[in-house]
Amino acid sequence: MKLIRLDGQSLTRAQLVAVAHGAQVELAAEQLPAVARAADFLAEQVRREEPIYGVSTGFGSNADRLLGAHHLRDQLPGAKPSGETLHQELQRNLIVTHAVCVGDAFAPGIVRAMLCIRINTLMRGHSGIRVQTLQALAAMLNAGIVPVVPQLGSVGASGDLAPLSHLAIVLLGGGEAFYQGERLDGGEALQRAGLAPVTLSYKEGLALNNGTAQMLACGVLALSKLENLLDTADLAAAMTIDAFAGRLGAFAEEVHALRPHPGQVQVAANLRRLLHGSTLSDIPYHLVPRFRAWQPHSWATPEAQALRFDIGWDWVPFSQRHGREKFYTRFRPFRGGKKHQPQDSYSLRCIPQVHGAVRDAVAQAARVFEIELNALTDNPIVFPDAKAEHVEQQVISAGHFHGMPLALAMSYVKAAIPVLASISERRLNKLLDPATNDGLPAFLIGNEDSTESGHMIVQYTAAAIVNDLASRAMPASVYSIPTSANAEDHVSMGANEARHVLAMADDLGKVLGLELYTAAQALDLRRDMINAARNLADAADAAALAAKVQGGPAAGDGEHAAFLAEVEALRVELATADEFHPGRAVAAAHAAIRAQIPFLDRDRALDGEVATAVRLVRDGTVLSAVRASM
């Protein structure tokens, strides 16, 4: 992979994802003098015995305690001198006492991203870290040493102190790390990689563990997943629309120009592209037959007998057309699968408004993250070149470590994820329910012998995931718990927020996989049922098609001739139509699914197929097939 150049000013989300996946980094040479100036400035202030927070004072609630000239404990009976200065001990102790996270370790990609973020912010030259320490951190990353960072322990201010201490402790030769597939003591990992542990100098411990790298790494990697899942959600919705033979007017460009929320406009445009070329969407009502269970006498020819269904319509008698004459002039008087109404349900019609709002939430988080990637996030901030009368004007304690900008952005996304999963599950359910699926079989299975469940329980799984996502959507950012003897009396909990979003993104993908799995089944049935009607119309006369229509008058009835004339008009319209098919992009997605999951003609074990559907979303197979087709 191409080296990612870190200068503290130009790191992008895409570059961070590349580092998470194994790309190496290099330090921008032109920025290193600024890094060195800040370190040299702190060393000079210590020589002058200036009181500086975190350099010559304790941390947090110990900030009012100044370091002395020597170790008092060396005067204790039997004391053994440590060999460290008080300043070195202060920085080392900060790391070793703060590395107290618990729980499962973060995945290596997240930890690599954390290291990259920390290096990049220290490259700004306002942290006081020495160039050689920064180079050692980059060398550890490039060598493939991945510190073990348990997931639980950050309150998101003063940054991600505990998890970042787990990063830094390995640099000191402590802690644990993964290296070449093994979990080792940190010192052994350094040794195997040919690296030496570092002894920290002034403020270096604080520079290493005071920042927002965990929440930012989790957030950026979550957004990397979510941006693909947003496109996948639009795709799943488009396949469901084609399976419903849905109406496209609600996605028209001129409609969304009147309410131009960016995400909404984008989703509507996506749907138009995904459904381009479809002859299923916007099909006239009367051409869509209703499913009927297959019977031995359903079809006249052996080829047609092989179909998995029967089809039919109801004829609308003349006595029921009063006040509706204009409608039945435009549409033929047959009720099949598609309801005679000018609008689809909200889960179809409002896709741009719902999917678009989720896109806008993700876009807001992306804006925040792009600022944070190149921001200084530790404390205090060193301004070595500032003209000032007092050192307090050159080393300024501020609050850039506070994660609330990230936490609130993640709260927004966290609330949005269940919304996208919920509307997907509602579409899935609508496909399965014969009361709402516009003429498809119940649970998308023929079930002529009443023994089959089809996709019934797929919806249960989706519902369970949606409920679980909703129960996790409560924002962590609104529950501050003060720390450090109330010196840190308002914290962000942004690390929990971002960690939740990262996990929730994976579960959203599972719901979308289930919708695609179900929509592919429904699309097969809808396409094949309409084409079966077309083929029958093309091969037979009006009497044969009339056998598929219920409610028509019997021979000898005064309306029988008119009935047959209307059936003949329906036959001609079907027979002269081109073969019905979904949009080109939807067809590409359907083909990618069918390459690995066959149509469900009879009940069979579905566990492997469900796992495959989820994988096809997770690894991007379906989305890649669609992008290649457009």
KEZAVEX-573734 format. One record per residue (C-alpha): x, y, z; residue in three letters. Coordinates in steps of 0.5 Angstrom, whole numbers, plus 500, padded with zeros to 3 digits. Each point is the difference from the previous one (the first is absolute). Example, Ala and Ser with C-alpha at 12.3 -4.5 7.8 and 13.67 -1.06 7.14 Angstrom:
REM KEZAVEX-573734
525491516Ala/502507498Ser/
//
This chain:
REM KEZAVEX-573734
500500500Met/502507499Lys/503504506Leu/496504504Ile/503507501Arg/499503507Leu/501507501Asp/494502505Gly/496504495Gln/498495494Ser/498494502Leu/493497497Thr/495495502Arg/502496494Ala/507500502Gln/499498507Leu/496494498Val/506498496Ala/504500506Val/495496503Ala/501495495His/507500500Gly/503506496Ala/506503503Gln/502507502Val/505505500Glu/502506503Leu/500507496Ala/507502501Ala/498507499Glu/496500506Gln/505497505Leu/503506502Pro/494503503Ala/499494504Val/507501502Ala/499507502Arg/495498505Ala/504495503Ala/506504501Asp/496506503Phe/497495505Leu/507498502Ala/502507501Glu/494502504Gln/502494505Val/507503500Arg/497506502Arg/496497505Glu/493503497Glu/494496503Pro/496497494Ile/494495501Tyr/502493498Gly/507502500Val/502502506Ser/494499504Thr/495494501Gly/494498496Phe/493502501Gly/498501507Ser/508500501Asn/501506496Ala/501504506Asp/506496502Arg/507502498Leu/506495498Leu/506501505Gly/507499498Ala/501493502His/496494503His/498500507Leu/499493500Arg/508499499Asp/500502507Gln/496494503Leu/504494503Pro/502495495Gly/498504494Ala/503499494Lys/501506495Pro/496499493Ser/505503496Gly/494504497Glu/499508501Thr/494502503Leu/498503493His/501493497Gln/496496506Glu/494505499Leu/499498493Gln/502493500Arg/495499506Asn/494504496Leu/501495495Ile/500493504Val/495502505Thr/495503495His/500493496Ala/494497504Val/495498494Cys/496494501Val/496496495Gly/502497493Asp/506503496Ala/498504494Phe/501497493Ala/507502498Pro/498505494Gly/497504506Ile/506500504Val/504502493Arg/495506499Ala/501502507Met/508500499Leu/499504494Cys/496505503Ile/504501506Arg/507501495Ile/496505496Asn/498504505Thr/506500504Leu/503503493Met/497506501Arg/506502504Gly/496503506His/500494505Ser/508500502Gly/501493498Ile/507499497Arg/502498493Val/503493502Gln/494498504Thr/495502495Leu/505496495Gln/500494505Ala/492500500Leu/500500492Ala/505494500Ala/496496505Met/494501495Leu/504499494Asn/503493503Ala/493497501Gly/500501507Ile/492500503Val/500502507Pro/494496504Val/495506501Val/494497504Pro/494504498Gln/497502507Leu/503506504Gly/499507496Ser/495505502Val/502504494Gly/504506504Ala/505501502Ser/500497493Gly/501492500Asp/505500506Leu/500493501Ala/499497493Pro/506504498Leu/504498506Ser/500493497His/503502494Leu/505504503Ala/502495505Ile/502495495Val/505506497Leu/503500507Leu/501492500Gly/494498504Gly/493498499Gly/498495495Glu/500500492Ala/498496494Phe/506499496Tyr/500495494Gln/494496502Gly/502499507Glu/498504507Arg/507502503Leu/502504506Asp/502507497Gly/507500501Gly/501493497Glu/496503494Ala/504506499Leu/506495501Gln/498496494Arg/499505496Ala/507503501Gly/497506504Leu/502503507Ala/496503505Pro/499507501Val/502504507Thr/495506500Leu/502507501Ser/496507502Tyr/493499498Lys/501494496Glu/495496504Gly/495505500Leu/501501492Ala/499493499Leu/494498504Asn/496507500Asn/495500494Gly/494497496Thr/504495496Ala/495494502Gln/494503499Met/502503493Leu/503494498Ala/494496501Cys/495505497Gly/504501494Val/500492499Leu/493500501Ala/498505495Leu/505497495Ser/495494501Lys/494504500Leu/501504494Glu/500493496Asn/494498504Leu/496506498Leu/501498493Asp/498493502Thr/494503503Ala/498504494Asp/501493496Leu/496496504Ala/494505500Ala/501500492Ala/499493500Met/494500504Thr/497505496Ile/501496494Asp/497494503Ala/494504502Phe/499503493Ala/501506504Gly/498507498Arg/506505498Leu/497507500Gly/502501507Ala/507500498Phe/500505495Ala/505505499Glu/495506500Glu/497497506Val/506501505His/502506497Ala/494503504Leu/503497507Arg/508500498Pro/503497506His/506497498Pro/500493502Gly/492499497Gln/502503493Val/506495500Gln/496494502Val/494502495Ala/506501494Ala/503493502Asn/493497500Leu/499502493Arg/506498498Arg/499493503Leu/494499497Leu/501503493His/498495495Gly/495496504Ser/493498497Thr/498498506Leu/499506504Ser/495505498Asp/496494496Ile/493501499Pro/496497506Tyr/496495495His/506497497Leu/502497507Val/497494502Pro/499497507Arg/503494502Phe/496493501Arg/502494503Ala/502495494Trp/495494499Gln/501494495Pro/495504495His/503507501Ser/504500493Trp/498497493Ala/507498498Thr/506496503Pro/504506500Glu/495504503Ala/499495505Gln/507500503Ala/499507503Leu/500501507Arg/493503500Phe/493502497Asp/498507499Ile/493504499Gly/496506500Trp/493502502Asp/496504495Trp/497506502Val/492500498Pro/497505496Phe/495502507Ser/507501504Gln/502505495Arg/496506501His/504506502Gly/506497498Arg/499500492Glu/506504499Lys/504496504Phe/498494496Tyr/501503494Thr/507501501Arg/501493504Phe/497494498Arg/495497505Pro/504495503Phe/502499507Arg/506496501Gly/506501505Gly/501507499Lys/495505504Lys/497505497His/503506503Gln/504506498Pro/506499506Gln/504495503Asp/500499508Ser/505504503Tyr/506495501Ser/500500492Leu/498507499Arg/504504505Cys/506496499Ile/504507498Pro/498504506Gln/502494505Val/506497496His/502508499Gly/499502507Ala/505494502Val/505502495Arg/500507502Asp/501498507Ala/506496498Val/502506496Ala/500504506Gln/505495503Ala/504500495Ala/501508500Arg/502499507Val/505495499Phe/503503495Glu/502506504Ile/502496506Glu/505495496Leu/504506499Asn/499504507Ala/504500506Leu/497496505Thr/505500506Asp/501505506Asn/503505502Pro/502503493Ile/507502499Val/501507496Phe/507500500Pro/501506495Asp/495504503Ala/502507503Lys/498500507Ala/502503507Glu/498493504His/501493498Val/492499502Glu/499504493Gln/504495496Gln/498494504Val/493500500Ile/495495503Ser/494500496Ala/494494499Gly/502497493His/500493503Phe/493501501His/496495495Gly/493503500Met/500503493Pro/502492498Leu/495498505Ala/494504498Leu/501498493Ala/500493502Met/494501504Ser/497502493Tyr/502494496Val/499495506Lys/492503500Ala/500499492Ala/503493499Ile/493497503Pro/496504496Val/503498494Leu/500492502Ala/493501502Ser/497503493Ile/504494497Ser/496495505Glu/494503498Arg/501499493Arg/502493501Leu/494499504Asn/495503495Lys/503495495Leu/498494504Leu/493502502Asp/495498495Pro/496506503Ala/505505497Thr/504497495Asn/496502494Asp/498493498Gly/506496502Leu/500493503Pro/500500508Ala/507500502Phe/502499493Leu/499493499Ile/495496496Gly/498496506Asn/495496496Glu/500494505Asp/500505506Ser/506497503Thr/505506499Glu/502506503Ser/505503495Gly/503507502His/495501506Met/506499506Ile/505504496Val/495506502Gln/501498507Tyr/507501500Thr/500506497Ala/495503505Ala/504497506Ala/506504497Ile/496506499Val/498500507Asn/507499503Asp/503506496Leu/494504503Ala/502498507Ser/507502499Arg/498507496Ala/500504507Met/505505500Pro/506499504Ala/502507499Ser/494503505Val/503496506Tyr/506503503Ser/503497506Ile/506504503Pro/507498501Thr/506501503Ser/497503507Ala/496504496Asn/505504497Ala/498497493Glu/492501502Asp/497500493His/502495495Val/498498493Ser/499492500Met/502501493Gly/504493500Ala/494496502Asn/496504495Glu/505498494Ala/501493502Arg/492499500His/500503493Val/505495498Leu/497494502Ala/493503498Met/502501493Ala/502492499Asp/493499503Asp/496505495Leu/504496494Gly/497493503Lys/493503499Val/501503493Leu/503493498Gly/493497502Leu/496505496Glu/504499494Leu/500492501Tyr/492501501Thr/499505494Ala/504495495Ala/495495502Gln/494505499Ala/503503494Leu/501493496Asp/492498502Leu/498507498Arg/504500493Arg/498493499Asp/493501501Met/499506496Ile/504496494Asn/496494501Ala/494504499Ala/503503494Arg/502494497Asn/493497501Leu/497506496Ala/505499495Asp/498493499Ala/493499501Ala/493504498Asp/496504505Ala/496494502Ala/507497503Ala/501506503Leu/493501503Ala/501493504Ala/505504504Lys/495506502Val/495499505Gln/493503501Gly/499501492Gly/493498498Pro/498494497Ala/498498493Ala/493502498Gly/501506505Asp/499507496Gly/506502503Glu/504494497His/502503494Ala/503507503Ala/503496505Phe/504496494Leu/502506497Ala/503503506Glu/504494501Val/502500493Glu/502507501Ala/504498506Leu/503494496Arg/503504494Val/503505505Glu/504494504Leu/501497493Ala/503506497Thr/504502506Ala/508499500Asp/502495506Glu/500503506Phe/506501504His/503504506Pro/505506499Gly/506498498Arg/504502506Ala/495496504Val/501494495Ala/507500502Ala/499500507Ala/495494499His/505496496Ala/505501505Ala/496497505Ile/497494496Arg/507498498Ala/501498507Gln/493499503Ile/495497496Pro/492501499Phe/496497506Leu/495496496Asp/499495506Arg/502501508Asp/507498501Arg/505502506Ala/501507499Leu/506501505Asp/505500495Gly/497504495Glu/498506506Val/508500501Ala/502500493Thr/495506499Ala/503504506Val/507498497Arg/498503493Leu/499507504Val/505500504Arg/506498495Asp/496505495Gly/499494495Thr/493503498Val/502507500Leu/506499496Ser/496496495Ala/495506499Val/505505500Arg/504496494Ala/493500496Ser/499508501Met/
//
